Amino acid sequence: MGFGTLRLCLLLAGVLGVTTACKKKDTGGASDTAALTDFEVEVTGNPFQGVGIFLPSYTNADQARRRIQDQNPAEAELVSKIADTPQARWLGEWSGDVEVTVRNTINAARLSKQVPLFIAYNIPNRDCGQYSAGGAAEATAYQTWIRGLAAGIGRDWRAIVVLEPDALGHLTQCLDGDAQAARLAMLRQAVETLEALPGVAVYIDAGHSRWVPADQMAERLQGAGVGLARGFALNTSNFIADDELITYGNEISSRVGGDVHYVIDSSRNGNGAAPDNQWCNPPGRALGRRPTVVNDGSKLDAFAWLKSPGESDGSCNGGPAAGQWYHEMALELARNAKW
């Protein structure tokens, strides 16, 4: 599971005197690349509807493009498919003081009147000790970190938070019964803390359709407090095709009951999953559909780019460490895109 590196330019945003959010409600269906003038802070429905998702400068993709744009403009154009698409900002122990980091991102997002999309990835025993091992030391440290994230967002701007990729997928893979109960309690408390903010919508990560059966994932989501959240996220950093995920998401939503929605990571699923279901830098994959708001009456809220394409899943298939830029893979994803 990969994560984004710290966007250095956001450090400048914290010193800017930015005004508070506007109060006029927007009812339009703008794409998530449009900068809106006004929207209410409080989220009352689909949090992707009528807002632009914030894309900071100096992402790994943006820096890669800058390095090559003079000597190889053709490759730079391919990388631009990634660099110019709104995508999530990953947060973990690499983020330093998470309250300051998040506040800087919020302040930068204010300048464009857009909404940041965060991935909180700091649960204890993260990734079961695999390529993205790490996380908070224990439950108390984790809740302190979550409170810092919430404080950084504040009560006068919006944010969307996808909570802890892998945490429910790995629930029974490396944790005993007591540790499983503790993880569910941590997730539930994190949902409560973040959803207490009027402008925050939380989606708990729920893996994908080839990992945990829908009935079991629905039960895990209920234990993690999905009824208190906007819903759940599917396919984070994976490659499963949209149609398969929609079937899976609808089944989970039906089993959970209530008004539980979901979001799909479409960043790298343009060619669907690898034939052997590899998840770590598999070859032959493609960028998926661009971020798209869904407003068809279903439980699907949006297709979003939760993973930052071009960032390695781990030191496998020729890739560098998780989260580092893997230029060859980025070019392949972009070349294979159907747009």
C-alpha positions as CSV (number, residue, x, y, z in Angstrom):
1,M,0.0,0.0,0.0
2,G,1.6,3.3,-1.1
3,F,1.4,6.8,0.4
4,G,2.2,10.3,-0.8
5,T,5.2,12.3,0.4
6,L,5.0,15.6,2.2
7,R,4.1,18.4,-0.2
8,L,6.7,21.0,0.7
9,C,5.0,23.9,-0.8
10,L,2.1,23.6,1.6
11,L,4.4,24.8,4.4
12,L,4.0,28.3,2.9
13,A,0.2,28.2,3.2
14,G,0.2,28.3,7.0
15,V,1.4,31.8,7.1
16,L,-1.2,33.2,4.7
17,G,-4.1,35.1,6.2
18,V,-7.0,33.2,4.6
19,T,-10.6,34.2,5.3
20,T,-13.3,31.8,6.5
21,A,-15.6,29.8,4.2
22,C,-18.5,31.4,2.5
23,K,-22.1,30.6,3.6
24,K,-23.9,30.6,0.3
25,K,-25.0,27.1,-0.7
26,D,-23.9,25.7,-4.1
27,T,-26.4,23.4,-5.7
28,G,-24.6,22.8,-9.0
29,G,-23.0,19.6,-10.2
30,A,-19.5,20.9,-11.0
31,S,-16.7,18.5,-11.8
32,D,-14.2,17.9,-9.1
33,T,-11.5,19.9,-11.0
34,A,-13.5,23.2,-10.9
35,A,-12.8,25.8,-8.3
36,L,-16.1,26.9,-6.8
37,T,-16.7,30.3,-5.3
38,D,-19.1,29.4,-2.5
39,F,-20.3,26.4,-0.6
40,E,-21.6,25.7,2.9
41,V,-19.1,24.1,5.3
42,E,-21.6,21.7,6.7
43,V,-21.9,18.5,4.7
44,T,-25.5,17.4,4.2
45,G,-25.3,14.8,1.4
46,N,-22.7,13.6,-1.1
47,P,-19.5,15.4,0.0
48,F,-18.1,15.3,-3.6
49,Q,-21.2,17.0,-5.1
50,G,-20.7,20.6,-6.2
51,V,-17.1,21.0,-4.9
52,G,-13.6,20.8,-6.3
53,I,-11.1,18.4,-4.9
54,F,-7.9,20.1,-4.0
55,L,-4.7,19.2,-5.8
56,P,-1.5,20.6,-4.1
57,S,1.6,21.5,-6.1
58,Y,4.8,19.6,-5.7
59,T,3.3,16.1,-5.7
60,N,5.6,13.4,-6.8
61,A,4.0,13.5,-10.2
62,D,4.4,17.2,-10.5
63,Q,8.1,17.1,-9.4
64,A,8.7,14.3,-11.9
65,R,7.2,16.4,-14.7
66,R,9.3,19.4,-13.8
67,R,12.5,17.3,-13.9
68,I,11.8,16.0,-17.5
69,Q,9.7,18.6,-19.2
70,D,12.7,20.2,-21.0
71,Q,14.6,17.2,-22.1
72,N,11.6,14.9,-22.7
73,P,8.4,16.7,-23.3
74,A,6.6,13.6,-24.6
75,E,7.1,11.8,-21.3
76,A,6.2,15.0,-19.4
77,E,2.9,15.1,-21.2
78,L,2.2,11.5,-20.1
79,V,3.1,12.4,-16.5
80,S,0.7,15.4,-16.8
81,K,-2.2,12.9,-16.9
82,I,-1.3,12.1,-13.3
83,A,0.0,15.4,-12.1
84,D,-3.0,17.4,-13.3
85,T,-5.7,15.1,-11.8
86,P,-7.0,15.8,-8.3
87,Q,-6.0,13.0,-5.9
88,A,-5.8,12.3,-2.2
89,R,-3.1,13.4,0.3
90,W,-1.9,10.6,2.5
91,L,-1.2,11.2,6.1
92,G,0.9,9.1,8.5
93,E,4.0,9.2,10.8
94,W,5.9,10.8,7.9
95,S,3.6,13.8,8.0
96,G,5.4,15.2,11.1
97,D,3.0,17.3,13.3
98,V,-0.2,16.1,11.7
99,E,-2.2,19.1,13.0
100,V,0.2,21.6,11.3
101,T,0.4,19.6,8.1
102,V,-3.3,19.3,7.8
103,R,-3.9,22.9,8.7
104,N,-1.4,24.0,6.0
105,T,-3.3,21.9,3.5
106,I,-6.6,23.3,4.5
107,N,-5.3,26.8,4.2
108,A,-4.0,26.1,0.7
109,A,-7.3,24.6,-0.2
110,R,-9.1,27.7,0.9
111,L,-7.2,29.8,-1.6
112,S,-8.8,27.8,-4.5
113,K,-12.1,27.3,-2.6
114,Q,-11.7,23.5,-2.9
115,V,-11.9,20.5,-0.6
116,P,-8.9,18.3,0.4
117,L,-9.2,14.6,0.3
118,F,-7.1,12.9,3.0
119,I,-6.1,9.3,3.6
120,A,-5.5,8.6,7.3
121,Y,-3.0,5.8,7.4
122,N,-1.5,5.5,10.8
123,I,-3.3,2.6,12.6
124,P,-1.0,0.5,14.9
125,N,0.5,-2.5,13.2
126,R,-0.3,-1.0,9.8
127,D,-0.2,-3.3,6.8
128,C,0.5,-6.3,9.1
129,G,4.2,-5.4,8.9
130,Q,4.4,-5.7,5.1
131,Y,5.7,-3.1,2.6
132,S,3.9,-0.2,4.4
133,A,4.6,-1.3,7.9
134,G,4.5,1.3,10.7
135,G,1.7,3.3,12.3
136,A,1.1,4.7,15.8
137,A,2.7,2.8,18.7
138,E,-0.6,2.0,20.4
139,A,-4.2,3.0,20.8
140,T,-3.7,6.1,22.9
141,A,-1.0,7.5,20.5
142,Y,-3.4,6.8,17.6
143,Q,-6.3,8.7,19.1
144,T,-4.0,11.6,19.9
145,W,-2.9,11.6,16.3
146,I,-6.5,11.5,15.1
147,R,-7.4,14.4,17.3
148,G,-4.5,16.3,15.8
149,L,-5.8,15.6,12.3
150,A,-9.3,16.8,13.4
151,A,-7.8,20.0,14.9
152,G,-5.9,20.7,11.7
153,I,-9.2,20.5,9.7
154,G,-11.1,22.7,12.2
155,R,-14.8,23.6,12.1
156,D,-14.8,26.2,9.3
157,W,-13.8,24.2,6.2
158,R,-14.6,20.9,4.5
159,A,-12.5,17.8,4.2
160,I,-13.1,14.2,3.1
161,V,-11.2,11.5,5.0
162,V,-10.7,7.9,3.9
163,L,-9.9,6.0,7.1
164,E,-7.1,3.4,7.3
165,P,-6.6,1.4,4.1
166,D,-6.0,-2.3,4.9
167,A,-7.2,-2.0,8.5
168,L,-10.4,-4.1,8.0
169,G,-9.0,-6.2,5.3
170,H,-6.2,-7.3,7.5
171,L,-8.3,-7.6,10.6
172,T,-8.0,-11.4,11.0
173,Q,-4.7,-11.9,9.2
174,C,-2.2,-10.7,11.9
175,L,-4.3,-9.8,15.0
176,D,-5.6,-12.0,17.8
177,G,-9.1,-11.6,19.1
178,D,-8.3,-8.9,21.6
179,A,-6.3,-7.0,19.1
180,Q,-9.1,-7.2,16.5
181,A,-11.5,-5.7,19.1
182,A,-9.1,-3.0,19.9
183,R,-8.7,-2.1,16.2
184,L,-12.4,-1.9,15.7
185,A,-12.7,0.4,18.8
186,M,-9.9,2.6,17.5
187,L,-11.6,3.0,14.1
188,R,-15.0,3.7,15.7
189,Q,-13.5,6.4,18.0
190,A,-11.7,7.9,15.0
191,V,-15.0,8.1,13.1
192,E,-16.7,9.8,16.1
193,T,-13.9,12.3,16.4
194,L,-13.8,13.3,12.7
195,E,-17.5,13.2,12.1
196,A,-18.1,15.5,15.0
197,L,-16.7,18.3,12.7
198,P,-19.5,19.8,10.6
199,G,-17.5,19.8,7.3
200,V,-16.0,16.3,7.5
201,A,-17.2,13.2,5.7
202,V,-15.5,9.9,6.6
203,Y,-15.3,6.7,4.5
204,I,-13.9,3.7,6.2
205,D,-11.7,1.6,4.0
206,A,-13.3,-1.7,3.1
207,G,-10.7,-3.4,0.9
208,H,-12.0,-4.8,-2.4
209,S,-14.1,-7.5,-3.9
210,R,-11.4,-10.1,-4.1
211,W,-10.3,-9.9,-0.5
212,V,-13.1,-10.3,2.1
213,P,-16.6,-11.6,1.3
214,A,-19.3,-8.9,1.4
215,D,-21.1,-10.4,4.5
216,Q,-17.9,-10.4,6.5
217,M,-16.8,-6.9,5.4
218,A,-20.3,-5.6,6.3
219,E,-19.9,-7.0,9.8
220,R,-16.5,-5.5,10.2
221,L,-17.7,-2.1,9.0
222,Q,-20.5,-2.2,11.5
223,G,-18.0,-2.9,14.3
224,A,-15.9,0.0,13.1
225,G,-18.8,2.5,13.3
226,V,-19.7,2.8,9.6
227,G,-23.2,3.9,10.7
228,L,-21.7,7.0,12.1
229,A,-19.7,7.7,8.9
230,R,-20.7,8.7,5.4
231,G,-19.8,5.2,4.3
232,F,-16.8,3.1,3.1
233,A,-14.1,3.2,0.4
234,L,-13.3,0.4,-2.1
235,N,-10.2,-0.5,-4.1
236,T,-7.8,1.9,-2.4
237,S,-4.4,1.4,-4.2
238,N,-5.7,-1.6,-6.0
239,F,-6.7,-2.4,-9.6
240,I,-10.2,-4.1,-9.6
241,A,-12.5,-2.9,-12.4
242,D,-15.4,-0.6,-11.6
243,D,-18.2,-2.9,-12.4
244,E,-17.1,-5.6,-10.1
245,L,-16.6,-3.1,-7.3
246,I,-20.0,-1.6,-7.8
247,T,-21.6,-5.0,-7.3
248,Y,-19.6,-5.6,-4.2
249,G,-20.2,-2.1,-2.8
250,N,-24.0,-2.4,-3.4
251,E,-24.0,-5.8,-1.6
252,I,-22.1,-4.4,1.4
253,S,-24.3,-1.3,1.6
254,S,-27.4,-3.5,1.5
255,R,-26.1,-5.7,4.3
256,V,-25.1,-2.8,6.5
257,G,-28.4,-1.1,6.0
258,G,-29.2,2.5,6.5
259,D,-27.9,5.4,4.5
260,V,-24.4,4.1,4.0
261,H,-22.6,5.2,0.8
262,Y,-19.3,4.4,-0.8
263,V,-16.5,5.7,-3.0
264,I,-14.3,3.8,-5.5
265,D,-10.6,4.4,-6.1
266,S,-10.4,4.4,-9.9
267,S,-6.8,5.7,-10.1
268,R,-5.2,2.6,-11.6
269,N,-8.0,0.2,-12.6
270,G,-8.3,1.2,-16.3
271,N,-7.3,-2.4,-17.3
272,G,-8.8,-4.1,-14.3
273,A,-6.8,-6.4,-12.0
274,A,-3.7,-8.3,-13.2
275,P,-4.5,-11.8,-14.3
276,D,-2.8,-13.3,-11.3
277,N,-4.3,-10.6,-8.9
278,Q,-0.9,-9.1,-8.2
279,W,-1.4,-5.9,-6.1
280,C,2.2,-4.7,-5.8
281,N,3.3,-2.8,-8.9
282,P,1.8,-5.3,-11.4
283,P,2.7,-4.7,-15.1
284,G,0.2,-3.9,-17.8
285,R,-2.2,-1.7,-15.8
286,A,-3.7,1.6,-16.8
287,L,-5.0,4.8,-15.3
288,G,-8.7,4.5,-14.6
289,R,-11.5,7.0,-15.1
290,R,-10.9,10.5,-14.0
291,P,-12.5,11.6,-10.7
292,T,-16.2,11.7,-11.3
293,V,-19.1,12.6,-9.0
294,V,-22.0,10.1,-9.1
295,N,-25.5,11.4,-8.7
296,D,-27.8,8.6,-10.0
297,G,-29.6,7.8,-6.8
298,S,-27.3,4.8,-5.9
299,K,-25.1,4.4,-2.9
300,L,-22.0,5.2,-5.0
301,D,-20.9,8.8,-4.3
302,A,-17.9,9.1,-6.6
303,F,-15.0,7.7,-8.4
304,A,-11.9,9.3,-6.9
305,W,-8.2,9.0,-7.1
306,L,-7.2,7.7,-3.6
307,K,-3.9,6.3,-4.7
308,S,-1.4,8.6,-6.3
309,P,-0.6,6.8,-9.6
310,G,3.1,6.5,-10.2
311,E,4.0,6.0,-6.6
312,S,5.3,2.6,-5.8
313,D,3.3,-0.1,-3.9
314,G,6.6,-1.4,-2.4
315,S,9.9,-2.9,-3.3
316,C,8.5,-5.4,-5.8
317,N,8.4,-5.8,-9.6
318,G,11.3,-3.5,-9.9
319,G,9.8,-0.7,-7.9
320,P,11.3,1.4,-5.1
321,A,10.0,1.6,-1.5
322,A,6.4,2.2,-1.0
323,G,5.3,5.8,-1.8
324,Q,8.4,6.6,-3.9
325,W,8.1,7.7,-7.5
326,Y,8.3,4.8,-9.9
327,H,8.7,6.5,-13.2
328,E,8.5,3.5,-15.6
329,M,5.3,2.4,-14.0
330,A,3.8,5.9,-14.2
331,L,4.6,6.1,-17.9
332,E,3.0,2.7,-18.5
333,L,-0.2,3.6,-16.6
334,A,-0.5,6.8,-18.5
335,R,0.2,5.2,-21.9
336,N,-2.4,2.5,-21.3
337,A,-5.1,5.0,-20.2
338,K,-8.2,5.0,-22.4
339,W,-8.3,8.8,-22.4
